[in-house]
Amino acid sequence: MASILESGKYSDLTIICRGQEFRVHRAVLCPASSFFAAASNGDFKEAWDRSINLSDDDPHTLRRMLSYLYTADYDDGWFAATTTSTSHDDKAIHTSKAGDEGPGDSLSIMGSSLLNNALVYALAEKYDVEPLKELSKSKFQIRTWGKDWNFDDIPRLLQEVHRSTPATDRGLRDIVIELCAQHIDRLMSNPVFSQVLHEDAILAVEILGMVRNTKEALADRTAVLELQLYDQAQEKKEIQSALQGKGDELKSTKDWAKEEQRALKEVALKFAMYEQDRLIGTETMSWFSILPAHLTVVETWIIRFFLLLGILTIGPWALLIVYDLLLWIFRSIIYIIPFVGGRARGKKRPRAPSLAERPSGRPRTFSIGATQFTGIENTEKEGLRERILDTSMEDDPADIDGGS
């Protein structure tokens, strides 16, 4: 936006100020200022000519206002004041109108920065740019906090602020009056300041009232500070007494800790002596042993014997359980594996052996007859059956007939 202001590209309005032309844009000026909005939109000559003549204003201050409208900020000469101590440049002006200043009537660079902000404030009040007023007031107040400017500039600043702002506008007036009240001792020896007060009685009354208020505020502040110092002294005493009590408590705790440390050392020494006696054989038995110390070997072999009996008793059963588990896992795997196991070939899931059924699926028959002929070929079974029948036929036919 700053480049558009400098180049004047696409401008639709020209502002003329003491021979200088500023090519600006109504879309930027009119929303921010009611003066430019009325001049551009009404039935005034400026609306038709697209030109506004502001010959009563200072071109440098006008440029700062336009810079704010385009960039939301402006240069008040502060950076020039902090980087150089030479004479004023083009932007560090001294008066608002030509002919107001006399020969040799000039400000320091820091004073010029303050004056520039005061002139921008007055111009913003004139053209109804409230945000610019707040910005210039803020910059003016911040610059007064500095320590590098000349106190001889205060009379000129006081004069300019009261000349360029109405009495009802206390924005910069209160700041300058408060500044004069703070440094009244140094300003009273300044002839220019005395002349300003002599010429403006109302201003002198305002400054004296501010001095009185400042002294009263300073007295109140002093009383408050003294009260705060007294409270801090009392609080310091309380803290010191509390620290003393904590110190005594810490000392007693330290003594108790030393006693506990000494007791722990004695216990550790007794335990070390016990361990040493146990290792050299005076106490070689286990804590649960009921045998004398010279029967340690017997006790050890008895323990080993019972461990062996336990292994011989439990070991076979443990092996059978492991075998059965592995067999079950193996059968499950060979049945479940796709394309290889029994499920892929349509076989049934393998089952554990049963007393009621053979592995082939035939039911088991538990009888004496079946047990006698187990393992005999079928032909031998038939021959034996025929011999039994022949023997029965050779018996007494009468018995047979009688029986029939």
C-alpha positions in Angstrom: 0.0 0.0 0.0 2.9 2.4 0.7 4.1 1.9 -2.9 0.7 2.7 -4.3 0.7 6.0 -2.3 4.2 6.9 -3.5 3.5 6.1 -7.2 -0.1 7.4 -7.3 -1.0 4.5 -9.6 -4.8 4.1 -10.2 -5.5 7.3 -8.2 -8.8 9.0 -8.5 -8.3 12.1 -6.3 -5.6 14.7 -5.9 -4.8 16.6 -2.7 -2.9 19.9 -3.1 -1.1 21.3 -0.1 1.3 24.3 -0.4 2.4 23.4 -3.8 2.7 19.7 -3.2 0.3 17.2 -4.8 -0.7 13.9 -3.3 -2.4 11.4 -5.7 -4.6 9.3 -3.5 -7.6 6.9 -3.8 -11.1 7.7 -2.6 -11.6 4.0 -1.7 -8.9 4.4 1.0 -9.7 8.0 2.3 -13.5 8.1 2.3 -14.2 5.1 4.6 -11.6 6.5 7.2 -12.6 10.2 7.2 -16.0 11.7 7.0 -14.5 15.0 5.7 -13.1 13.3 2.5 -16.3 11.2 2.1 -18.4 14.4 2.1 -16.0 16.2 -0.2 -15.9 13.3 -2.7 -19.5 12.3 -2.7 -21.4 15.6 -2.3 -22.2 18.4 -4.7 -19.1 20.3 -3.9 -16.6 21.5 -6.5 -14.0 19.0 -5.3 -16.3 16.1 -6.1 -16.4 17.2 -9.8 -12.8 18.3 -10.1 -11.5 15.2 -8.2 -9.1 17.7 -6.5 -9.0 19.0 -2.9 -7.0 22.1 -1.8 -5.6 21.9 1.8 -3.4 24.9 1.8 -3.9 25.6 5.5 -2.3 22.3 6.6 1.4 21.4 6.8 2.4 19.0 4.0 4.7 16.9 6.2 1.9 16.3 8.7 -0.5 15.6 5.9 1.9 13.1 4.4 2.0 11.3 7.8 -1.8 11.2 7.9 -1.9 9.7 4.4 0.8 7.2 5.3 -1.4 6.1 8.3 -4.5 5.7 6.1 -2.5 3.5 3.7 -0.3 1.5 6.1 -1.9 2.0 9.6 1.3 3.7 10.8 3.5 6.7 10.2 7.0 7.9 10.9 7.2 10.6 13.6 11.0 11.1 13.4 11.7 8.9 16.5 14.2 6.6 14.7 16.0 9.6 13.3 16.3 10.9 16.8 17.7 7.7 18.2 20.2 7.2 15.4 21.6 10.6 14.7 22.2 13.9 16.5 22.4 16.1 13.3 20.0 18.8 12.3 16.4 18.0 11.3 15.7 16.3 8.1 12.8 16.8 5.8 10.3 15.0 8.0 11.2 16.5 11.4 9.3 19.8 11.2 9.1 22.6 13.7 5.9 24.5 13.1 2.5 23.8 11.7 2.5 26.9 9.4 5.1 28.8 7.5 6.1 32.0 9.1 5.3 30.9 12.7 8.8 30.2 13.7 11.4 32.9 14.4 15.1 32.9 13.7 16.9 30.3 15.8 13.6 29.0 17.2 14.1 25.3 16.8 13.6 22.1 18.7 15.9 19.2 19.4 15.4 16.0 17.4 13.5 14.3 20.3 11.4 17.4 20.7 10.6 17.4 17.0 9.4 13.8 17.3 7.0 14.9 20.1 5.8 17.9 18.1 5.2 15.8 15.0 2.9 13.6 17.0 1.1 16.6 18.4 0.5 18.0 14.9 -0.7 14.6 13.6 -3.1 14.5 16.6 -4.5 17.9 15.7 -4.9 17.0 12.0 -6.6 13.7 12.9 -9.1 15.8 15.0 -9.7 18.2 12.2 -10.4 15.5 9.6 -12.2 13.1 12.0 -9.8 10.1 11.9 -10.3 8.7 15.4 -7.9 5.7 15.2 -5.1 8.1 14.1 -5.8 10.3 17.2 -5.4 7.3 19.5 -2.1 6.2 17.7 -0.6 9.7 17.8 -1.6 10.1 21.5 0.0 6.8 22.3 3.2 7.7 20.5 3.3 11.1 22.1 3.0 9.6 25.6 5.6 6.9 24.9 8.1 9.5 23.7 7.6 11.6 26.9 9.0 8.6 28.9 12.4 9.0 27.2 15.3 10.5 29.0 17.3 11.8 26.0 15.3 14.9 25.0 15.8 18.5 26.0 13.6 20.0 28.8 13.8 23.4 26.9 11.5 21.9 24.3 8.6 21.5 26.9 7.4 25.2 26.6 7.2 25.0 22.8 5.3 21.6 23.0 3.0 23.0 25.7 2.3 26.1 23.5 1.7 24.0 20.3 -0.6 21.5 22.0 -2.8 24.3 23.6 -2.9 26.2 20.3 -3.8 23.2 18.0 -6.4 21.4 20.2 -9.7 22.6 21.6 -10.0 23.1 25.4 -12.5 20.2 25.6 -10.1 17.8 24.1 -7.9 16.6 27.0 -6.0 13.9 25.1 -2.6 15.6 24.8 -3.3 18.5 27.1 -3.3 16.4 30.3 -0.1 14.6 29.2 1.8 17.8 28.6 0.5 19.4 31.9 1.5 16.3 33.8 4.9 16.4 32.2 5.3 20.1 33.3 4.2 19.3 36.8 6.8 16.5 37.1 9.6 18.8 36.1 8.3 22.1 37.5 11.5 22.7 39.4 13.6 22.7 36.3 11.0 24.5 34.2 10.6 27.5 36.5 14.1 28.7 35.7 13.2 28.7 31.9 12.2 32.2 30.7 10.2 30.8 27.8 8.1 28.7 30.1 7.6 31.6 32.5 6.4 33.7 29.6 4.0 31.1 28.4 2.4 30.9 31.9 2.3 34.7 32.0 0.4 34.9 28.7 -2.0 32.0 29.5 -3.4 32.3 33.0 -5.7 29.3 32.5 -2.8 27.1 31.5 -0.9 28.3 34.6 -3.8 27.4 36.8 -4.0 23.9 35.3 -0.3 23.3 35.8 -0.4 24.5 39.4 -3.4 22.3 40.0 -1.6 19.3 38.5 1.5 20.1 40.7 -0.7 20.1 43.8 -2.4 16.9 42.8 1.0 15.4 41.9 2.4 16.4 45.3 -0.6 15.0 47.1 -0.4 11.8 45.1 3.3 11.7 45.8 2.6 12.1 49.5 0.0 9.4 49.4 2.3 7.2 47.5 5.1 7.9 50.0 2.8 7.0 52.9 1.7 3.8 51.1 5.4 2.9 50.4 6.3 3.6 54.1 3.4 1.3 55.2 4.5 -1.3 52.7 8.1 -1.1 54.0 6.8 -1.4 57.6 4.8 -4.5 56.6 7.8 -5.9 54.8 10.0 -5.3 57.9 7.4 -7.1 60.1 7.1 -9.9 57.6 10.9 -10.2 57.5 11.0 -10.5 61.3 8.4 -13.2 61.2 10.3 -15.0 58.5 13.5 -14.8 60.5 11.8 -16.1 63.6 10.2 -18.9 61.6 13.6 -19.7 60.1 15.2 -19.8 63.5 12.5 -22.2 64.7 13.0 -24.3 61.6 16.8 -24.2 62.2 16.4 -25.5 65.8 14.0 -28.2 64.5 16.4 -29.1 61.8 19.2 -29.3 64.3 17.2 -31.7 66.5 16.3 -33.8 63.5 19.9 -33.9 62.5 20.9 -35.2 66.0 18.2 -37.8 65.8 19.4 -38.9 62.3 22.9 -39.3 63.8 21.6 -41.5 66.5 19.7 -43.6 64.0 22.7 -43.9 61.8 24.8 -45.0 64.8 22.2 -47.7 65.7 22.1 -48.9 62.1 25.9 -49.2 62.1 25.7 -51.4 65.3 23.1 -53.6 63.8 25.1 -54.0 60.6 28.2 -54.8 62.6 26.4 -57.5 64.5 25.0 -59.0 61.3 28.4 -59.0 59.7 29.8 -60.8 62.8 27.0 -63.4 62.6 27.7 -64.0 58.9 31.4 -64.4 59.6 30.7 -66.9 62.3 28.3 -68.8 60.1 30.8 -69.0 57.3 33.6 -70.4 59.4 31.4 -73.2 60.6 30.2 -72.3 64.0 26.7 -71.9 62.7 26.7 -74.1 59.5 23.3 -75.7 59.8 20.2 -74.3 58.1 17.8 -72.2 60.2 15.1 -75.0 60.0 17.5 -77.8 60.9 16.9 -79.8 64.1 20.1 -81.8 63.9 23.4 -80.9 65.6 26.0 -79.1 63.5 28.3 -82.2 63.1 25.5 -84.0 61.3 25.3 -81.6 58.3 26.5 -84.3 55.8 23.9 -86.8 57.0 21.2 -84.2 56.7 22.3 -83.4 53.1 22.2 -87.0 52.0 18.8 -87.6 53.5 17.5 -84.6 51.6 19.0 -86.0 48.3 17.5 -89.5 49.0 14.0 -88.1 49.4 14.5 -86.0 46.3 15.4 -89.1 44.3 12.4 -91.0 45.6 10.2 -88.1 44.6 11.6 -88.1 41.1 11.2 -91.9 40.7 7.6 -91.6 41.9 6.4 -88.6 40.0 8.7 -88.9 36.9 6.9 -91.8 35.1 3.5 -90.2 35.5 4.9 -86.9 34.3 6.4 -88.6 31.2 3.1 -90.3 30.4 1.2 -87.0 30.7 3.7 -85.3 28.4 3.5 -88.2 25.9 -0.3 -88.2 25.9 -0.2 -84.4 25.4 2.3 -84.6 22.5 0.3 -87.5 20.9 -2.9 -85.5 21.1 -1.2 -82.5 19.5 0.3 -84.6 16.8 -3.0 -86.3 15.9 -4.8 -82.9 15.9 -2.1 -81.4 13.6 -2.1 -84.3 11.0 -5.9 -84.1 10.9 -6.2 -80.3 10.6 -3.4 -79.4 8.2 -5.1 -78.5 4.8 -4.4 -80.9 1.8 -2.3 -83.2 4.0 -4.3 -84.1 7.1 -7.2 -86.4 7.4 -9.8 -83.7 7.1 -8.6 -83.0 3.6 -9.0 -86.7 2.7 -12.5 -87.0 4.3 -11.3 -89.0 7.3 -12.8 -88.6 10.7 -11.1 -86.9 13.5 -8.9 -89.4 15.4 -10.2 -90.5 18.7 -8.6 -91.8 21.8 -8.7 -95.6 22.4 -12.0 -96.8 23.9 -13.0 -100.0 25.8 -16.3 -100.1 24.0 -15.0 -99.7 20.4 -12.0 -100.9 18.4 -9.8 -98.5 16.5 -11.4 -99.7 13.2 -14.9 -98.8 14.5 -16.2 -102.3 15.3 -17.6 -102.7 18.8 -15.7 -104.8 21.3 -17.3 -108.0 22.6 -16.3 -109.2 26.0 -17.2 -113.0 26.3 -15.5 -116.2 27.1 -16.4 -117.8 23.8 -15.2 -114.9 21.8 -12.0 -114.9 23.8 -11.4 -118.7 23.1 -11.6 -118.4 19.3 -9.6 -115.2 19.0 -6.9 -115.6 16.4 -8.2 -119.0 14.9 -8.8 -119.1 11.1 -12.3 -119.3 9.7 -11.7 -122.9 8.3 -10.6 -124.2 11.6 -13.7 -122.7 13.2 -16.0 -124.5 10.7 -14.2 -127.9 11.1 -14.5 -127.7 14.9 -18.2 -126.8 14.7 -18.8 -129.9 12.4 -17.0 -132.3 14.8 -19.1 -131.0 17.6 -22.3 -131.7 15.7 -21.2 -135.2 14.6 -20.5 -136.1 18.2 -23.9 -135.0 19.3 -25.6 -137.1 16.6 -23.7 -140.3 17.6 -25.2 -140.0 21.1 -28.4 -142.1 21.9 -31.0 -141.6 19.3 -33.7 -142.5 21.7 -32.7 -139.7 23.9 -32.9 -137.6 20.9 -36.3 -139.0 19.9 -37.6 -138.8 23.4 -36.5 -135.4 23.6 -38.2 -134.6 20.3 
